[in-house]
Amino acid sequence: MSKDPLLPLLRANARYSLEQLAEMLSISTQDVAARMDQLENDGTIMGYHAVINPECLGDQHVSAFIEVKLTPERGGGFDRLAMRIARFEQVVSCYLASGGYDLMVVVEGDDLRDVARFVSEKLSSLEGVLSTATHFRLKTYKENGFAFEGEESSERLSVAP
């Protein structure tokens, strides 16, 4: 990450006002605005979003983490196929990863069948996709630096023999 001290502040809270940021950085609001414009124009800041707790909305959408093994392409490695996968509307995030698979793909769907249909009809059928392993998100404890704090149980977990 850039050493620009503005970035950690925006990452922690993108809703800080220009005035608040200027005060924290001991610079003028015009300087903050100019730096933000520069960071947006050069692609360092790609967007802003809210982290929303789906349980508070009664949201029934599902998220899945899909491990994908690929055949690398000559001269392009994984990039071209990874970008093709990333363009599907169901794909929220797509990462090149180390370990036993090549890509970690995060998808969202209306229900389990919707995600399964995406995997079987779109993802697995792509030339160059060797295999997939799908893991469904059951509960979120922390996302993008925000802990989803609920009631903590004071009971100890039982230990099975």
N, C-alpha and C positions, 0 to 999 in steps of 0.2 A: 504494500500500500504506500502511496505517496506520503512524504513526510509533512505534507500540508496539515497543520493542526485543525483546519476546518473540517476535514473529513471524519475524524472520530466523533466530533460533536454532531455532525449530521447523521452519522450512523446510529448514534445513541438516541437522537430525537430529531427527525427531519422537519418537525413542526416548530422548531425554535424560530422566533422572528429575527429579522435582520438586526434589529436593535439588540436583542439578547445575544446573538452571535458576536456582534461588534463589541459588546461589553466584555464577553468572555475572552475574546482575542485581543482586546485593547487596540482595536482599529476602528475606522469609521464605517458606517453602514454602507457608504458608497464602495469602499474597498471590499467589504463582504460580498456585496451584490456583484461586483466585477469579478471576484474570484469564483463565485458560484457560476456565473455565466461562462467563464473560461473552462471550468471543470466540466460543465455540461457540454460545451461546444467541442472539447477535445475527447469526449467519450468516457472520461473518468467517472462522472456521475451519469448513470444511464436511466435513472428514474427514481421515483419515490413511491412508497406504498405503505399501507397500514397492515399490521399483524393482527389478524382477527381470530378470536377463539371460536371455532365452529360449534362447540358445545353450547355456547350462549345463544346461538341462532337456531338451534335445533336442526342444523344442517345435516342432511343425510348423505351428502356426497362422500365418496371414498377417495383416499389417496393410496397410491402404491409405489413402492420402490422396486424398480425392475433392474436386475443385473443382466447385462447383455454381453455375450461373447461375439466378437466380430472377426471376420477375415480382413486383415489390413489390405488396402489397395496399393498396387505398385505406384510409387511416386507421390502418393497422397496419404498413406497410412490410414488412420481412422477418421480424419477430418471430414471428408466429403460425406461419408455415410452418417457420421454423428450429426452433422448439420442437417441432413435430410430428416433424420429422426427428430431432431429438435424442432423442426417446423410443423410437426403435427400439432393440432390444436389441443389435444389432450395432454401434451407434454408441458409440464410446468418448469422443469429443470433437466439439464442433461450434462453430465460430467464425465470426462475421461478419468479413469481410476486405475490404481495399481491393485495387484492381487490376482485373484482367480477369475476375474472378468475384466472387460475392457471399458464398458460404460455403466454408469449408474444413472438411470432415467427415472424421474419422478413424474407420475401422471395422476390426473384426477378424472373421476367419472361420476355419473349419476348414481351408480350402484356397482356391486361386484361384477355383475354380468357385463356391464358397460366396459369396465377395465379388461375383463377377460376377452371380450370381443375385440378390443383394440389390440391386445397382445396377439391373439390368434389370427386376426384378419389383416392387420396393418404391420405390426412390428415383426413378428416371426416370419412373415412372408417376404420380407425384403431380402434381396440377394445380398449376401455378405453377412447376414445374421445367422450365426451358428446355433446359439441357444439363448434361452432366457430363463430367469428365475424370478418370480413375482412374490413380493412381501407386502402385505397390506398393513397400513398404519392403523393401529388399534387405539392409541391414545397419544396425545402430544404433551410432553412435559416442558419442552423449551423449543422455541422457534425464533430464528434470527435474533438471538440474544435476549428474548423475552421469556421468562419462566411463567408457565401456566400454573399458578399456585392455587391449590384447592385446600380443602380441609386435610390437614395432616393427621394421620391416625397415630394415636399414642400407643396402640397395641404393637407388640413385637411380632414379627413374622414367625410362624411355627417352623421348626426344623424337623424335617422328616427323617426317620432313621434309614 
